[in-house]
Amino acid sequence: MTRTPWLSLAGIFLATFTSTLPAANVEQLTQTINGIGANADGYPAAVDAVESLSKLPADTIPQILEAVDDHKPVAANWLRGAVEAIADHGRRSGKPINNETLIAFIAETEHSAKARTIAYSLLKDQDEAAATDLIPTFENDASLELRLLAVQKLIDDAAAKVADDQKEAAIATYRQALTATRNASQATAIADALKKLDVDVDTTEHFGFLKSWHVMAAFEYDKGNGFDTAYPPEEAIDLEATYPGKLVEEIPGPAKWLPLEVPAGEKRVDFNKAFAPVKEVVGYAVTTFDSPTEQQVELRWGSPNATKVWLNGKLIASNKVYHAGDNFDQYMAPAKLKAGENTILVKLVQNEQTQSWTNVWQFDLRVCDSLGTAIRDAKP
């Protein structure tokens, strides 16, 4: 679906601000917007609802923000557009939303992360000093956008201490920032800064990428059909078993499991290094993850190859995407770990493209909570 940029919505729906609506009608309008379906179902009604909301006075902003649902990003952007339009008119007419109202909304962590981020943006637009004063309170915030600001302030504070020759204080502040960040770029910047202060940091360990695997290759790509072909590892995991595989000169058969340990400081399970740089093949990787209790988690991974991921024999994600990048937390899927040992299986498919940039055959994977905080394997 094409996402309508929220910045443009404020302009699109900024109309005459003369009418008011009862609170019940505000609720009905936000429900209409949140009802936009995956295939743009309800789109015309949502357009009318946003236009109606956009005509309301500034004191309705908190009620509208309360309707923002982090799990409905398209609707959230539409609601943000309406709120932006209301706030803009309020400022221009001399009747802006009260700073204290916005600060109180931001402080209430039960509101959605997206809604609190929008409220912060409104506060910054009308009183940047008041918004800046809040930044240190976001260090452990559920809104990753707000947390990003707090971590950046810590990074800046640490850099200032370095400039003042306060090495130990700078190291402590950088470590504080590293503990708080859930952003790969920030973590790398912090690690680089600490290295200059003679402190080594393993960002791979910080984010909890799994390093101990067994890998197997190669099975038939079969003109792409191999992605959906259930090869033996999908039926049962037997680390001692061997299977007839694809006849590949670089990977002598039969297919069998080989142990693979990701080196310190690295995160990728690299099949090219484990086997050979080959094309049109299917491989598997398996690991176990011990959890002290049953718990809800997220599996997050990245790969330039097509992937399927199973947890304890249940398929939790399938991404038939080839060579579209290899980004941090590129894919994610909610999952429930059982108490004790859990088995994670990854299918990694390399297609027939021959350009040099398509030769990579790798993935990375980590287990974390909904904020991206690493959950550690409980194995001794």
N, C-alpha and C positions, 0 to 999 in steps of 0.2 A: 504494500500500500504506500502511496506517496504521502509523506508526512508534511503537513502545512506548517511552515516555520512560525513559531509563536510571535516573533518580532513583527511579522507582517500582519498578524491578526489584529493587533492594537489599532493599526491604521485602517484595516478593512472594516472593522466594526465600530469605529469611533463615530458616533452619530450624535443626535441631539440628546442631551442629558436632562430631560425634563420630567420623566415619569418615575414613579417608584412602584415597587411591587410588594405585596405581603410576603412575609417570610416563607409561608407555605409555597408560594409560587416560585420563589428563588430555589427552593428545594426541588420542585418539579422540573425547573429549567436545567439545573445541574444534573439531575437524573437523566434527562433527555440527552445531554451531552455525553455523559458516561455510558449511555446505551449504544454509542456508535459501534457497529459490528466490525468484524475482521475484514469483511468485504464491502465496507463503507455503507452497511445497512444503517438506516436512520440519518443519513447525511443531511438531507434537506431540513428535517426537523431540528437537527443540531445547529445548522446555520442560523435558523430563526431564533433558537434559544440563546446563542451567543450574542446575537444582535440585541435581544431584549435585556440580557444581563448587562451589556455594555452601557446601557442607559441609566444604570442605577447609581445612587450616591456612594461616596467612599466608605460609609460606615457598613456597607454590605460586604465589603471585601473579605473579612474573616469567615463569614458564612460560606462564601463561594470557595475560599481556599480549603475549608474543611471537607469539601467534596472531592478534592484532588486525590486520585488513587494512583499510587506508584506503579501499580500493575496495569494501568491503562494509559500508556504514554501519549497516545494520540489525543485522547480526551483531555489529558492533563495539559497539553499544549494549547488546546482550544480554550480551556478555562483560564490559563495564564494570559491568553490574548485578551479575554474579556476583562480580567483584573487589571492588566496593563492599561487598557483603554479607560477604565474607571479612574484609576490612580492619576493618569495623565490629565484627565479633565478636572479632577479634584484639585490638583496642584495649580492648574491654569486659572481656575475659578476662585482660588483662595480658600477652598474647603478640602484640604488634603486629609487623608486618613491620619489619625493621631499617631505620633511616634511610639508612645507607650503601648498602644494597641498592637502595633507590629512587633515590638520587642517582646510583649507578653505571648504573642502567637509563636514567635520563634523559640521562646524558652520552653514551650510546652512540647516535649519530645514525643508525646503520643500522636501528634499530628504527623502526616506523611512527610517523609524527607523532602520530596519534591515541593510540597506546599510551603514548608519552612524555608526552603531555598528561595522560592518566589517572594516570600515575605521579606527575606533579607535583601533581595534585589530592590524591592520597593523602598525599603528603608534607606538603602545606599543612595538611591536616586534623589531622595529628598533631604537626607542628612547624612553625608558621608562620614562625618566625625562620629556620630552615634553608631553607625554600622561598624566602623573600625574598632570602636571600643569593645564590641562583642566578639571579635575574632579569637582572642585567647580561649574563650569558653567552648570553642568548637573542636578542641583537640581530640576528643573521643566521640565526636558526634556521629549519629546514625546517617546523617546526610553527608555523603562522601564529597560533595561539592563544597560544603561548609568546612569539613575537616581539612580539605585541601588548602583552604585559606589559613587555617591555624598552623598547619605544618609548614607552609611557606614562611609564615612569620617566625617560627622557630629557626628555620634555615637562615633567614636574614639576620636574626639575633645572633646565631652562632657565628656567622661570617663577620659580624661587627666585633665579636669577642676575639676572633682571630686577628682582625686588624689592630686590636688593642693589646695584642700579645697575651691574651688570657687563654692559653692553650687548653688547660684542664677544664675550664668553664665552657669553652667552645665544644670540646669533646662531649661533655655531659649534655649540652643542649642538642648537639647533632644526634646523640643516642636517643634522646627524648623524642626528637622528630622522627627518627627511624621507627621507633616503637609505635608511633601514632599513624604513620602513613600507610595507606592502602593503594598507593599509586606507584607504578613501576618506574616512571621517569623520576619522580621525587626520590625514591629509594636509591636509584643509581646515582643521582646527584649527591645524595648524602654520603653514600659509600665512597664516591670519588673524593669528597671533601675530607672524610675521615682518613682516607689513605694518605693524603697530603700531611695529615697529622700523625702518621705512623700507626694508624689503627686499621687493621684489615677487617672487612665486613663481607660476609657471604650472603648476598641478596637472595640467592637461590634458597638458602636455609631460612631466611627471613620470611619468604612467601610460602615455604613449605612444599616445594616441588618434590614429588616422589622420585627416589633415585635407585631403588633396588627392584629390578625387573627380571623376567625371563622373556626372551623374544624368539619368534619362530618365523621362518620364511623358506621357500616361497611357494605360494599357491597361484593358480591360474587367474589372470586378470580377465580373460575371456571377453575381450572387446567391451569391457565395462560391466559385464554380467557378474563378474566375481564379487562385486560389492555386495550383492544380495544372495550370493551362494553361501550356504551354511557349511563351511569347512569344519573339520573335526574339532578344533578348539572351541567352536560355538556350541558343541554338543556336550563336551566334558573336558575338564582340565586334568591332564595326566602328564606331569613333567618328565616322566620316563618314556613316554610313547614316541614313536616315529610314524610318519605318514608319507605316502607317495606325494611328491610335490611337483611343481612345474619344472620341466627340464631346462635349467638355466646353467650355462657353463660356469658362470662366476659363483654359483651357489650349489655345490654338489649335494645331491639328494642323499637320503630322504630328508624330509622336513623334520626338524627336531628342535626341542627347546634348548636355548643357550642362556646362561646367566649374563646379565648386563648390569653394571653399576655405573651410574652417571657420575662423572668426576666432580670433585668439589668445585664450587663456583660455576658449574654448568647446570642446565636444567633439561636439556633435550635428550630424548631417547632416539639416537641416530642409527637407523637401519643401514645407511650407507657404510658406516664405520663397522657395525656389527657383522654385516654380510658383504655387500658390494654395491656400487652405484649401478643399479639396473632399472629397467622400465617394465611396465605392464606386469606388475606382480602384486600379490596380496601378502601381507604379513600380520602377525599378531604379537601383542605384548601383554603379559599378565603379571600382577603383583597382588600381595595381600596387605590389608590395612587393619590393624587391631584397634577397636574402639572400646573404652572402658564401660560404656553404657550404650543403649539404643539412643540414637540422636539424629536429628534432621540436619543435613549438611548440603553443601553445593559441591559438585565436581566441576572444576574449571580446567579447560585445556586449550591448547592452540596447536594448529598443524596446517601446513600448506597442502596436505593431502586429504583425501576423503577419509572420514572416520566413522566408526560405530563404537559405542561404549556400553558395556554391561556392568552392572553391580550385582553380585551374587546370582548370576545367571539371568537377570532381568535387563532387557535392553532399555536404556534410559535416554539414548540420543543417537541420531543418525544424521550425518551431514555429508551428502554426496556433492562436495565442493572441492574443486581441484585448483591449486595454485592461485588462491585469492588472498594471499598474505599469511602471516604467521604472527598474530598479535597477542599481546598479553591478555589472558582471560578471553580469548577469541570466542570460545563457546562455553556455555555453562548449563548445568542441569541440576534441579533439586533431586535429592536422593536421601534415603533413610538408611543409616548404618545400623546393623544389629550389634548387640553387645558381643565382643569377642572378635574373631577373625572374619574379615570381609574380603571377597575376591573381586578385583577390578580387572576387566578384560578390555583391551583396545584392539580394534581392527584398523589397519593402516593400509590404504590402497594407493598405489602409484600408477598413474595412467600412462597413455601412449605418447604424450607430448615430448618433443625432443629438444626444445629450446634450452639453452644452458641454465636458465633460471628455474626450470622445472625439474632439475635433477635431485632436489632435496627430497628426502624420504624420512620424516621425523615428526615427533610430537613432544609436548610437555604436558604434565597433568599435576594438579594439586587438589587437596581437600580443604575446604574452608567453610566459614559460616557465611551468612547472607551479606556481611559487610566486607568479605574478602580476607578476614583474619584467618591465618593458617591454623588448621587443626592437626595436631601432631599424632603420628602413629604411636600407639601405646606399647608396641613391642619393645622389650628390654634391649 
